[in-house]
Amino acid sequence: MAHEEVQHDYHLVDPSPWPLVGSFSALLMAIGAIGWMHDWNGFGYIFIAGTLGVLYTMYAWWADVINEGEHKGDHTPVVQIGLRYGMILFIASEVMFFLAWFWAYFNASLFPTEAVGSVWPPTGIETFDPWHIPFVNTLILLLSGTTVTWAHHALVHGDREGLKKGLWLTVLLGASFTGFQVYEYIHASFGFSGSIYGSTFYMATGFHGAHVLIGTIFLTVCLVRAYRGHFKPDHHFGFEAAAWYWHFVDVVWLFLFAAIYVWGAGVPAAH
């Protein structure tokens, strides 16, 4: 008995190799990293192979998603609602992720133990002057939030040149933030190990820096797609997801700047 084709608004994805390939690549990357950290011969190559596999999976899988939305028409309004819920839940999980680092920082700073001299920052730690590079990076991220909003506003109103200019500025500002943070880390007077201050500082600011880098790549992909004619005023969730993610990164930095750089500042490092 022949089955009639059922018409519906939902997207039933085609069979894909990427979940399996990505999982196997991640396994290789983890095994390689463990062996590499234990100085086992050859495991560095396994780590590199796994990393390349993960990166290729990300590229190919997201290319398939873009193709489904732009060319196949699979991202119907109903599907887009599901994508929005997914992105909202993902950002909520990221909030919990950073909450853990803030918890660790405040637990150590509000109740400093005798091991760190019962003071915060611990004795011997020279913190950064919050009104130098950290303040500049704060201005950079705040400005980038306005440029990505400009790009979104231009897209909604059919101004593709404004979209491109806004994205270019946002990407450049994101890259500038990363450059300043690298400079700051190079000139830090404390390391990651040997101090609870260094551990909490680098875990919180370092993971935020990684999110800035990821967000910059996210927006760069949107910029490339804009030049290829993707995104319509009423159909551009890929760009919206990138903008949401970027605003999340901005807000997290404001909390980091206020809590770690300003509130937790001790003796600024001499430069």
KELUM-977392 format. One record per atom (N, C-alpha, C): y, z, x; residue in one letter. Coordinates in steps of 0.001 Angstrom, whole numbers, plus 500000, padded with zeros to 6 digits. Layout:
# KELUM-977392
YZXA
...
//
This chain:
# KELUM-977392
498812500000500851M
500000500000500000M
501245500000500892M
502092499055500685A
503291498937501518A
504294500017501140A
504947500538502166H
505970501556501935H
507333500894501826H
508080501271500821E
509428500753500669E
510360501444501658E
511289500673502224E
512263501236503160E
513266502084502389E
513407503320502827V
514303504261502154V
515671504216502821V
516700504020502039Q
518065503990502551Q
518651505404502494Q
519182505866503623H
519794507188503663H
520858507204504761H
521649508253504786D
522759508363505727D
522380509047507030D
521120509450507161Y
520722510209508339Y
520163509303509422Y
520267509757510657H
519808508978511803H
518493509542512311H
517428508787512135L
516138509157512697L
516012508465514047L
516094509236515116V
516174508668516456V
514887507934516817V
515042506884517614D
513890506140518116D
513204506934519221D
511913506652519468P
511223507318520590P
511989507091521894P
512139508146522695S
512928508080523914S
512183508749525060S
512249508160526259P
511595508786527417P
512427509895528052P
513707510008527660W
514624510867528410W
514323512350528314W
513859512890527181P
513495514323527193P
512408514637528220P
511398513788528300L
510307514013529260L
510791513811530692L
511515512722530917V
512015512436532271V
512983513527532723V
513877513956531823G
514831514993532173G
514161516321532463G
513144516681531664S
512439517943531886S
511704517930533220S
511028516820533513F
510286516722534786F
511250516754535966F
512378516077535842S
513372516066536914S
513951517465537144S
514222518185536032A
514733519546536158A
513706520454536828A
512428520245536523L
511368521025537172L
511342520752538667L
511437519474539040L
511479519124540463L
512693519759541143L
513827519720540468M
515046520274541042M
514895521777541269M
514301522495540299A
514119523936540429A
513136524270541555A
512011523561541592I
511016523806542649I
511620523498544018I
512337522380544104G
512961522016545363G
513994523023545812G
514780523549544861A
515810524534545208A
515177525818545733A
514107526262545073I
513431527489545517I
512868527308546927I
512177526183547156G
511622525932548476G
512686525759549541G
513762525114549179W
514871524883550124W
515498526207550545W
515702527113549560M
516292528413549885M
515359529271550734M
514050528967550690H
513091529685551535H
512788528934552831H
513564527859553084D
513410527075554318D
512022526454554457D
511430526065553320W
510148525366553373W
510408523899553662W
509659523324554592N
509882521941555025N
509706520960553865N
510631520036553742G
510523518943552780G
511028519251551390G
511288520521551080F
511676520853549711F
513118520448549400F
513915520271550455G
515266519773550222G
515242518375549621G
514286517545550054Y
514161516193549506Y
513695516242548043Y
512820517211547738I
512371517362546355I
513558517748545465I
514402518637545980F
515590519043545222F
516507517848544982F
516720517036546005I
517596515857545861I
517009514872544858I
515680514654544933A
515030513738543998A
515172514240542565A
514965515548542371G
515108516110541028G
516532516010540514G
517495516259541399T
518903516165541004T
519269514751540596T
518826513772541381L
519096512373541038L
518450512002539707L
517236512540539468G
516562512279538196G
517329512856537019G
517853514069537187V
518641514702536118V
519923513907535858V
520603513501536920L
521850512743536759L
521596511400536077L
520505510733536475Y
520200509444535847Y
519837509636534369Y
519107510711534073T
518754511000532681T
520008511219531846T
520967511982532402M
522219512212531688M
522928510896531407M
522998510033532425Y
523683508750532260Y
522981507891531205Y
521672507742531332A
520933506844530445A
520881507379529016A
520669508675528880W
520559509263527542W
521884509158526806W
522980509515527472W
524284509426526818W
524693507980526580W
524251507063527441A
524511505640527184A
523824505208525897A
522606505723525673D
521898505413524430D
522656505969523217D
523185507185523349V
523927507795522244V
525193506985521942V
525886506551523001I
527085505727522802I
526715504418522114I
525607503818522522N
525155502567521911N
524817502766520439N
524193503921520117E
523869504209518717E
525123504341517861E
526160504945518441G
527378505162517666G
528278503954517586G
528373503183518703E
529327502072518769E
528761500750518259E
527493500509518497H
526931499177518216H
525895499175517084H
525108500225516976K
524073500247515946K
524559500826514622K
525681501541514667G
526202502128513434G
525404503304512921G
524689503987513826D
523852505108513400D
524644506392513131D
525867506472513666H
526658507691513487H
527480507595512202H
526788507746511105T
527433507735509794T
528261509017509626T
529111509075508592P
529885510314508377P
529023511569508287P
527848511443507667V
526951512599507571V
526446512997508947V
526065512016509766V
525585512299511117V
526701512909511959V
527922512410511782Q
529044512960512547Q
529288514431512222Q
529044514827510981I
529177516247510629I
528176517071511436I
526953516571511539G
525947517264512336G
526330517345513805G
526907516253514331L
527346516254515726L
528461517277515942L
529354517376514971R
530445518354515089R
529897519779515088R
528959520046514179Y
528347521379514167Y
527670521669515498Y
526994520670516039G
526324520857517320G
527298521186518433G
528433520471518477M
529420520726519526M
530062522094519342M
530309522484518101I
530888523806517836I
529937524902518298I
528651524747518002L
527672525751518422L
527530525772519938L
527632524602520572F
527568524552522032F
528744525312522651F
529944525083522138I
531108525794522667I
530982527290522401I
530416527665521239A
530200529084520952A
529248529697521978A
528216528946522369S
527295529450523396S
527997529584524743S
528939528693525024E
529710528789526257E
530623530015526242E
531153530360525067V
531958531575524943V
531117532793525316V
529872532844524823M
528986533954525164M
528671533968526654M
528549532782527235F
528276532658528670F
529395533307529488F
530630532982529169F
531751533554529905F
531963535022529548F
531579535406528341L
531686536814527967L
530864537679528919L
529733537151529374A
528892537901530306A
529617538158531621A
530342537144532117W
531065537334533379W
532252538263533204W
532949538182532076F
534038539122531820F
533490540557531694F
532352540680531056W
531728541992530901W
531419542573532277W
530830541765533149A
530491542235534498A
531750542642535256A
532800541838535124Y
534035542140535844Y
534673543433535344Y
534784543588534028F
535423544786533489F
534555546025533688F
533241545841533655N
532364546978533919N
532572547505535332N
532761546587536291A
532967546995537675A
534382547497537921A
535367546908537242S
536766547247537527S
537254548472536774S
536805548673535550L
537247549824534777L
536548551111535205L
535343550976535756F
534585552152536186F
534083551942537619F
535009551855538585P
534589551621539971P
533773552799540510P
532685552498541158T
531783553529541665T
532228554017543043T
531559555063543504E
531870555595544828E
531543554581545918E
530603553695545624A
530208552698546626A
531349551752546982A
532295551573546074V
533453550713546349V
534722551534546549V
534554552823546765G
535708553684547016G
536368554232545771G
535730554052544622S
536256554545543338S
537620553954542998S
537946552801543577V
539203552112543264V
538918550634543030V
539849549994542357W
539721548552542112W
541057547879542365W
541102546812543140P
540000546203543887P
539445547143544965P
538220546928545392P
537628547793546408P
538462547815547684P
538363548900548406T
539107549048549648T
538756547914550613T
539779547305551183G
539560546225552137G
539637544837551542G
539674544744550211I
539767543443549548I
541231543056549392I
541590541918549932E
542936541372549753E
542867540266548698E
543414540535547538T
543327539577546437T
544402538504546575T
544289537499545733F
545273536418545726F
546531536844544980F
547642536334545437D
548893536523544705D
548807535651543446D
548799536263542258P
548617535469541035P
549739534477540771P
550891534656541414W
552038533805541110W
552186532660542103W
551167532419542912H
551157531249543775H
550212530204543183H
549126529889543847I
548204528846543369I
547639529155541983I
547224530389541680P
546709530632540320P
547716530285539227P
548987530600539446F
550010530277538447F
550220528776538339F
550196528084539492V
550325526624539478V
549168526008538695V
547943526508538927N
546789525990538192N
546894526291536702N
547510527424536361T
547722527734534948T
548652526701534305T
549740526376534991L
550655525360534479L
549974524001534367L
549121523681535349I
548412522400535333I
547523522298534102I
546753523353533831L
545845523297532682L
546606523301531360L
547688524067531279L
548486524047530050L
549075522655529804L
549546522024530874L
550086520672530741L
548995519687530351L
547801519862530924S
546698518954530593S
546287519091529132S
546447520299528576G
546160520463527157G
547108519659526289G
548365519526526725T
549325518722525965T
549039517226526129T
548625516793527329T
548379515358527534T
547138514884526782T
546096515732526718V
544912515312525967V
545212515298524468V
546100516199524019T
546516516175522612T
547351514936522332T
548194514555523281W
548966513311523153W
548021512121523021W
546990512086523876A
546021510984523820A
545341510941522454A
544971512096521934H
544315512142520623H
545257511675519526H
546504512133519582H
547497511722518590H
547709510214518646H
547770509661519858A
547951508214520002A
546764507455519421A
545560507948519663L
544364507285519139L
544361507271517614L
544676508406517016V
544686508503515552V
545683507528514942V
546780507255515660H
547809506359515142H
547691504936515689H
546549504616516292G
546289503245516731G
547022502826517990G
547550503766518746D
548284503463519983D
547324503571521166D
546663502471521504R
545651502512522552R
546265502689523937R
547476502184524145E
548132502396525433E
548475503873525629E
548933504514524579G
549193505945524647G
547921506731524906G
546817506294524297L
545518506924524535L
545149506858526011L
545301505676526606K
544937505499528017K
545846506320528932K
547147506292528650K
548082507040529497K
547810508549529413K
547588509039528193G
547295510460528030G
546028510875528740G
544996510023528672L
543738510335529349L
543895510278530862L
544640509276531357W
544878509189532794W
545543510467533308W
546575510906532625L
547288512112533048L
546365513340533003L
545548513436531950T
544655514586531831T
543628514601532943T
543050513443533242V
542062513359534313V
542689513720535658V
543881513213535926L
544559513519537193L
544902514998537296L
545322515593536191L
545627517027536202L
544366517847536420L
543264517443535798G
542004518145536013G
541556518066537460G
541696516886538072A
541340516727539484A
542258517565540376A
543534517668540011S
544473518483540777S
544081519953540725S
543692520414539545F
543243521804539415F
542072522075540354F
541101521174540365T
539933521345541229T
540332521376542695T
541253520498543083G
541718520476544466G
542377521773544877G
543229522318544004F
543895523588544307F
542883524734544385F
541882524685543516Q
540894525772543550Q
540051525716544821Q
539705524522545268V
538980524383546530V
539817524937547674V
541099524604547685Y
542004525119548727Y
542047526643548675Y
542119527192547472E
542158528645547309E
540889529289547854E
539731528717547534Y
538465529276548010Y
538370529220549535Y
538833528118550120I
538769527969551573I
539586529061552267I
540702529446551662H
541597530416552286H
541391531836551758H
540315532068551021A
540053533423550520A
539715534356551669A
540151535598551551S
539881536586552597S
538587537342552342S
537867537015551276F
536603537685550950F
535580536634550548F
534319536963550737G
533248536038550416G
532531536418549137G
531503535649548818F
530729535906547597F
529874537152547743F
529250537314548895S
528338538436549105S
529052539603549769S
528444540776549678G
528965541954550349G
529948542757549549G
530296542315548347S
531284543037547540S
531113542670546079S
531150543679545208I
531081543412543778I
532305542634543327I
533425542817544016Y
534622542048543662Y
534392540567543915Y
533891540246545117G
533648538842545430G
532642538208544494G
531575538943544162S
530543538400543277S
531094538092541895S
531810539064541307T
532338538838539959T
533452537804539965T
534276537803541020F
535375536833541099F
534838535410541168F
533903535163542070Y
533417533791542253Y
532527533334541106Y
531784534251540509M
530954533847539372M
531829533421538199M
532886534197537930A
533754533880536786A
534608532646537048A
535354532662538157T
536242531532538441T
535467530295538886T
534345530507539565G
533554529369540025G
532907528616538888G
532352529362537925F
531761528685536773F
532838528005535935F
534013528617535864H
535104527934535161H
535476526652535900H
535543526720537223G
535830525522538002G
534802524431537767G
533530524823537637A
532482523841537335A
532715523213535965A
533174524011535014H
533452523473533680H
534652522532533705H
535648522845534545V
536780521917534686V
536294520586535241V
535417520634536245L
534882519408536830L
534077518613535806L
533244519313535039I
532455518645533997I
533372518040532944I
534399518810532535G
535344518298531545G
536113517095532055G
536447517100533348T
537144515951533938T
536261514709533898T
534971514879534207I
534028513760534122I
533904513290532675I
533823514221531757F
533739513931530322F
534924513053529904F
536115513451530298L
537316512703529932L
537406511374530672L
536879511310531904T
536853510042532637T
535977509027531918T
534833509486531410V
533966508600530618V
534709508114529382V
535455509005528729C
536256508597527570C
537304507565527966C
537888507718529158L
538882506759529631L
538253505385529834L
537077505355530444V
536361504083530636V
536041503458529280V
535598504287528340R
535276503773527005R
536528503246526304R
537676503894526544A
538920503419525938A
539263502020526440A
539048501766527729Y
539309500440528285Y
538316499404527757Y
537141499848527345R
536142498929526796R
536305498708525295R
537340499317524725G
537612499091523313G
536892500032522376G
536264501080522918H
535600502039522048H
536643502918521365H
536202503683520414F
537016504630519638F
537914503901518645F
537856504364517429K
538712503870516352K
539454505064515766K
540592504820515110P
541349505953514551P
540527506862513649P
539513506296512968D
538697507091512054D
537270507286512543D
537001506923513804H
535624507035514315H
535701507230515834H
535829508501516269H
535991508751517705H
535506510154518072H
534344510524517543F
533886511893517796F
533650512152519282F
533219511133520034G
533007511330521471G
534259511834522157G
535399511269521785F
536671511738522349F
537013513130521831F
536806513365520543E
537109514682519980E
536303515773520679E
535026515498520936A
534183516487521616A
534730516806522999A
535177515774523721A
535760515988525046A
537038516811524942A
537866516524523950A
539126517264523775A
538856518725523412A
537886518965522522W
537529520345522179W
537085521107523425W
536229520463524194Y
535706521095525408Y
536848521416526365Y
537799520498526498W
538924520704527423W
539818521847526958W
540067521935525674H
540877523044525164H
540154524377525376H
538847524390525220F
538065525594525497F
538234526018526951F
538160525049527867V
538339525342529287V
539727525919529544V
540739525370528883D
542110525879529032D
542211527345528606D
541646527658527442V
541755529009526908V
541024530012527804V
539837529642528277V
539098530536529173V
539916530833530427V
540596529807530963W
541393530034532172W
542529531025531918W
543158530961530749L
544232531902530446L
543726533339530499L
542513533567529968F
541927534900530039F
541578535273531472F
541049534320532237L
540730534596533641L
541993534922534429L
543034534139534221F
544284534359534942F
544860535738534622F
544860536090533333A
545432537373532939A
544587538550533414A
543269538435533313A
542396539570533610A
542114539727535094A
541753538638535768I
541299538733537150I
542448538601538135I
543322537633537911Y
544384537389538883Y
545585538335538707Y
545991538587537457V
547183539409537229V
546811540884537096V
546005541212536091W
545650542614535850W
544871543204537024W
543964542429537596G
543107542942538658G
543654542743540069G
544910542355540178A
545466542090541507A
545678543380542282A
545390543324543562G
545659544448544442G
546702544044545454G
546320544065546717V
547211543632547793V
547017542144548004V
548041541294547757P
547885539855547954P
547521539528549394P
546684538491549561A
546312538057550901A
547513537420551589A
547672537715552857A
548784537139553623A
548459535709554014A
549449534796553850H
549259533377554208H
550343532968555181H
//
